[in-house]
Amino acid sequence: MTKRIYNFSAGPAVLPVPVLEHARDEMLSLNGIGMSVMEISHRSRHFATIIESARAGIRELLNVPSNFQILFLQGGASLQFSMVPMNFLGKGQTADYVITGFWGRKALTEAQRCGNINVIYSTATSGYKTLPEQAELNFSPDARYVHYVANETIEGVEFKYDIDAGGIPVVCDMSSNILSKPIDFDKYALIYTGAQKNIGPSGIAIVIIRDDMIESVPTGLHTLLDYRAIAENGSMANTPNTWSIYMVDLVCKWLKGEGGVEAMQQRNIEKAAVLYKAIDSSDGYYTGHADRDVRSVMNVTFRLATEDLDNRFCSEATAAGLDGLKGHRSLGGVRASIYNAFPKEGVYALVDFMQDFAQRVG
Ligand SMILES: Cc1ncc(COP(=O)(O)O)c(C=O)c1O
């Protein structure tokens, strides 16, 4: 096999090797049909089986109730920043946004083009290192929905509870922690995610939406921006990203074989704990970005004493086979993304590298 390195990229991110091998083996002939998945019609029975299986896989893994539909869309999670307000924020209506980092701010910018937005909480003053307690959130009585980001991928802060908006529909961007743990669907009206971290390659977004939200979509939206139209057309209002859906299906099957999201959650907590321990026991050589109680299990963010040291750390790490550690350009520092498919051995390798670097470079 070609040598694989440890890939800490925030997304597109590491995929399970057995999934890549399976896709490789079927590249020229899917299931013996003599064509690859990228060459068959999305209307063929072969692809119908795949999209159904991908949907069923997500439903089973996350225990998605029957009053939620699972949609596959294009445009990434970013298009959802626009589709959510376009579908739910009518003229004169208000939506509440909880802003806890970079992606929440992006969502806010798009929503503000559509209607009245109340930022009911922002952690800007803490440098996006903290998260609100549930009791600190005061919702607008007439809010059409509340939007928040479950795990801010760049800052590495992750909610440890589901926001309860007392009956106001809760919309959540779970792009960087979906499938890392179970989800309580009683708490949500709509969940969306880009696939390229925990579910598959880029080029596909997944929306899990409650039926009553679909029913509330106004008429007259452009077809590809209309949740109802996407749902009615079985996510095939136009040609879907057949390759990505195929990969999502394979990742779901892999995940099931690994024990599902409960097993993943356990593993993810263990992996993150090893890294945070290395940060906390470094006598301040490495400093974590997020406050301890809101640290992300998926994206571990930290920095060294200077930007030069951050850069040296990342380039030496790359040379040592630990790639993708450079923090996002908006925040700097170091970020280790350790999604479901990231192996525990890679975390240990990074910890060894951190200890060696601190001793050597000082
Ligand atoms: C939490 C979160 N939301 C949204 C996005 C944007 O996703 P996309 O590039 O699929 O539009 C990202 C990408 O990293 C993300 O981490």
The ligand as a Gaussian input file, in Angstrom:
#p B3LYP/6-31G(d) Opt

LIG

0 1
 C      -18.922000      24.496000      11.269000
 C      -18.796000      24.764000       9.800000
 N      -19.838000      25.301000       9.139000
 C      -19.771000      25.553000       7.822000
 C      -18.638000      25.285000       7.089000
 C      -18.612000      25.582000       5.624000
 O      -18.694000      24.386000       4.927000
 P      -18.646000      24.301000       3.343000
 O      -17.253000      24.552000       2.925000
 O      -19.121000      22.894000       3.092000
 O      -19.581000      25.299000       2.787000
 C      -17.538000      24.703000       7.729000
 C      -16.322000      24.386000       6.951000
 O      -15.280000      24.080000       7.425000
 C      -17.622000      24.442000       9.113000
 O      -16.583000      23.913000       9.768000

